[in-house]
Amino acid sequence: MKVDTRFEDDTLVVTVEGRLSLDNAPKLEAAIEPEIGMAQNMVFDFADLVFISSAGLRTILSCQKRMMAKGGAVTVRNANRSVRDIFTVTGFNRSVTVE
């Protein structure tokens, strides 16, 4: 898995490539942690994400809770069909905006 972070105004954009699973979810959390406090909103760009496990969903839910506490939100963009289906089946599409 490859993770890249950048800011667009007050939004932390997190690009994730590969597979987001139990083995590497801590890597994603470590990449986000130094910057999440400065963000009002977050966008996960999953254009190159091929798989997400429950550990990855848990990380996104944790980010959503932190953003909501500040009045912000988390958005998932560019997810492929199988990743979008996981969000729908698990009900995460009701907590996080999936574009």
PAZAPA-4460 file (N, C-alpha, C; in steps of 0.05 Angstrom, whole numbers, plus 32768, in hexadecimal, padded with zeros to 4 digits):
% residues 99
    n_x    n_y    n_z   ca_x   ca_y   ca_z    c_x    c_y    c_z   seq   type   mol
   8011   7FE8   8000   8000   8000   8000   8012   8019   8000     1      M     A
   8009   802D   7FF1   8017   8046   7FF0   8003   805C   7FF9     2      K     A
   800D   806E   800B   7FFC   8084   8015   800A   809E   800F     3      V     A
   7FFB   80B2   8006   8005   80CD   8001   7FF1   80E0   800E     4      D     A
   7FFB   80F4   801B   7FE9   8109   8027   7FF1   8124   801E     5      T     A
   7FDD   8135   801B   7FE2   8151   8014   7FCA   8161   801D     6      R     A
   7FCE   817B   801F   7FB8   818D   8027   7FAF   819D   800E     7      F     A
   7F95   81A0   800C   7F88   81B2   7FFA   7F77   81C4   800B     8      E     A
   7F81   81DC   8010   7F75   81EE   8024   7F74   81E1   803F     9      D     A
   7F5C   81DE   804A   7F5A   81D1   8065   7F52   81B4   8063    10      D     A
   7F55   81A8   804B   7F4D   818C   8047   7F66   817B   8044    11      T     A
   7F68   8166   8054   7F7E   8153   8052   7F75   813E   803D    12      L     A
   7F84   813C   8027   7F7F   8129   8012   7F92   8111   8016    13      V     A
   7F87   80F9   8018   7F97   80E1   801D   7F93   80CF   8005    14      V     A
   7FA8   80CA   7FF6   7FA7   80B7   7FE0   7FB2   809D   7FE8    15      T     A
   7FA3   8088   7FE3   7FAB   806D   7FEC   7FAB   805B   7FD3    16      V     A
   7FC1   804D   7FCF   7FC4   803A   7FB8   7FC9   801E   7FC3    17      E     A
   7FBE   800B   7FB4   7FC3   7FEF   7FBB   7FAC   7FE3   7FCC    18      G     A
   7FB4   7FD4   7FE1   7FA1   7FC7   7FF2   7FA2   7FD2   800E    19      R     A
   7F8B   7FDA   8019   7F8A   7FE4   8035   7F7E   7FCE   8046    20      L     A
   7F90   7FC1   8056   7F88   7FAA   8065   7F91   7FAC   8082    21      S     A
   7F8C   7F98   8091   7F94   7F97   80AD   7FB3   7F9A   80B0    22      L     A
   7FC2   7F8F   809D   7FDF   7F91   809E   7FEA   7FAD   809B    23      D     A
   7FDC   7FBE   808B   7FE8   7FD8   8086   7FD6   7FF0   808F    24      N     A
   7FC0   7FEB   809B   7FAF   8001   80A5   7FBF   8012   80B9    25      A     A
   7FD0   8007   80CA   7FE0   8018   80DB   7FF3   802C   80CC    26      P     A
   7FFB   8024   80B4   800C   8036   80A3   7FFB   804E   809B    27      K     A
   7FE2   8049   8093   7FD0   805F   808C   7FCC   8071   80A3    28      L     A
   7FC6   8066   80BA   7FC1   8076   80D3   7FDA   8087   80D9    29      E     A
   7FF2   807B   80D7   800A   808A   80DD   800F   80A1   80C9    30      A     A
   8007   809D   80B0   800A   80B2   809C   7FF7   80C9   80A1    31      A     A
   7FE0   80C3   80AB   7FCB   80D7   80AF   7FCF   80E7   80C9    32      I     A
   7FD8   80D9   80DE   7FD8   80E4   80F9   7FE6   80FF   80FB    33      E     A
   7FFE   8104   80EF   800B   811E   80F3   7FFB   8136   80E7    34      P     A
   7FE9   8130   80D5   7FDC   8146   80C6   7FBE   8149   80CC    35      E     A
   7FB2   8135   80D7   7F95   8135   80DB   7F8B   814C   80ED    36      I     A
   7F9C   8153   8100   7F94   8169   8112   7F91   8184   8104    37      G     A
   7F9F   8187   80ED   7F9E   81A1   80DE   7F87   81A1   80CA    38      M     A
   7F7A   818B   80C6   7F66   8189   80B1   7F4A   818E   80BB    39      A     A
   7F3A   819C   80AB   7F1E   81A0   80B1   7F0D   818A   80A4    40      Q     A
   7F17   8180   808D   7F0A   816B   807E   7F1F   8158   8074    41      N     A
   7F16   8140   806C   7F28   812D   8060   7F1C   8121   8047    42      M     A
   7F2D   811B   8033   7F25   810D   801B   7F38   80F6   8018    43      V     A
   7F2C   80DE   8015   7F3C   80C6   800E   7F38   80C2   7FF0    44      F     A
   7F4F   80C3   7FE1   7F4E   80BE   7FC5   7F56   80A0   7FC1    45      D     A
   7F43   8090   7FB9   7F47   8074   7FB6   7F48   806B   7F99    46      F     A
   7F51   807C   7F87   7F52   8076   7F6B   7F63   805D   7F65    47      A     A
   7F78   8059   7F75   7F8A   8042   7F71   7F88   802E   7F88    48      D     A
   7F72   802F   7F98   7F6E   801B   7FAD   7F5F   8003   7FA1    49      L     A
   7F69   7FEB   7FA5   7F5C   7FD4   7F99   7F4D   7FC3   7FAE    50      V     A
   7F52   7FC8   7FC8   7F45   7FB8   7FDD   7F45   7FC8   7FF7    51      F     A
   7F30   7FC6   8006   7F2F   7FD1   8021   7F23   7FBD   8034    52      I     A
   7F30   7FB9   804B   7F26   7FA6   805F   7F17   7FB5   8075    53      S     A
   7F0E   7FA7   8089   7F00   7FB3   80A0   7F13   7FC5   80AF    54      S     A
   7F2D   7FBE   80B0   7F41   7FCF   80BD   7F43   7FEA   80AF    55      A     A
   7F42   7FEA   8095   7F42   8003   8086   7F29   8014   808A    56      G     A
   7F12   8006   808B   7EF9   8014   8091   7EF9   8020   80AD    57      L     A
   7F05   8012   80C0   7F07   801C   80DB   7F18   8036   80DC    58      R     A
   7F2D   8036   80CC   7F3E   804E   80CB   7F2F   8066   80C0    59      T     A
   7F1F   8061   80AB   7F0F   8077   809F   7EFA   8080   80B3    60      I     A
   7EED   806E   80C1   7ED9   8075   80D5   7EE5   8086   80EB    61      L     A
   7EFD   807F   80F4   7F0B   808E   8108   7F10   80AB   80FF    62      S     A
   7F19   80AD   80E6   7F1D   80C8   80DA   7F03   80D7   80D9    63      C     A
   7EED   80CA   80D1   7ED3   80D7   80CF   7ECB   80E2   80EA    64      Q     A
   7ECF   80D3   80FF   7EC7   80DC   811A   7ED8   80F5   8122    65      K     A
   7EF1   80F5   811B   7F02   810C   8122   7EFA   8124   8112    66      R     A
   7EF3   8121   80F9   7EEB   8137   80E8   7ED0   8142   80F2    67      M     A
   7EBD   8130   80F8   7EA3   8139   8102   7EA5   8149   811C    68      M     A
   7EB8   8142   812D   7EBB   8150   8146   7EC3   816D   8141    69      A     A
   7ECE   8173   8129   7ED6   818E   8122   7EC2   819B   810F    70      K     A
   7EAD   818D   8109   7E99   8197   80F6   7EA0   8191   80D9    71      G     A
   7EB3   8180   80D5   7EBC   8178   80BA   7EB1   815D   80B1    72      G     A
   7EBC   8153   809C   7EB2   8139   8091   7EC8   812B   8082    73      A     A
   7EC3   8112   807C   7ED5   8101   806C   7EC6   80FA   8052    74      V     A
   7ED5   80FC   803C   7ECA   80F5   8021   7EDC   80E0   8015    75      T     A
   7ED1   80CC   8008   7EE0   80B8   7FF9   7EDB   80BD   7FDC    76      V     A
   7EF1   80C0   7FCD   7EEE   80C5   7FB0   7EFC   80B0   7F9F    77      R     A
   7EF2   80AC   7F87   7EFE   809C   7F73   7F01   807F   7F7A    78      N     A
   7EF0   8075   7F8C   7EF2   8058   7F93   7EE7   8047   7F7C    79      A     A
   7EF4   8030   7F78   7EEA   801E   7F63   7ED0   8011   7F6C    80      N     A
   7EC4   8002   7F5B   7EAA   7FF6   7F61   7EAB   7FE3   7F79    81      R     A
   7EBF   7FD3   7F7B   7EC0   7FBF   7F92   7EC4   7FCE   7FAC    82      S     A
   7ED4   7FE3   7FAD   7ED7   7FF2   7FC6   7EBD   8001   7FCC    83      V     A
   7EB0   800D   7FB9   7E96   801A   7FBE   7E82   8006   7FC8    84      R     A
   7E82   7FEE   7FBD   7E70   7FD9   7FC6   7E74   7FD2   7FE4    85      D     A
   7E8D   7FD1   7FEC   7E94   7FCC   8009   7E88   7FE2   801A    86      I     A
   7E8A   7FFB   8011   7E7F   8012   8020   7E60   800F   8022    87      F     A
   7E54   8006   800D   7E37   8003   800C   7E2E   7FEC   801E    88      T     A
   7E3A   7FD5   801B   7E33   7FBD   802A   7E36   7FC1   8048    89      V     A
   7E4B   7FCF   8050   7E51   7FD3   806C   7E42   7FEB   8078    90      T     A
   7E35   7FFB   8067   7E27   8013   8070   7E38   802B   8074    91      G     A
   7E52   8029   806E   7E64   8040   8071   7E5C   8057   805F    92      F     A
   7E4E   8052   8049   7E46   8067   8037   7E31   807A   8044    93      N     A
   7E26   8072   805C   7E14   8083   806B   7E23   8095   807E    94      R     A
   7E3C   808E   8084   7E4D   809E   8096   7E60   80B0   8088    95      S     A
   7E69   80A6   8071   7E7E   80B4   8061   7E73   80B9   8046    96      V     A
   7E78   80D1   803B   7E70   80D7   8020   7E82   80C8   800C    97      T     A
   7E76   80B8   7FFB   7E85   80A9   7FE6   7E7D   80B5   7FCB    98      V     A
   7E91   80C1   7FBE   7E8C   80CE   7FA4   7E96   80BC   7F8E    99      E     A
***
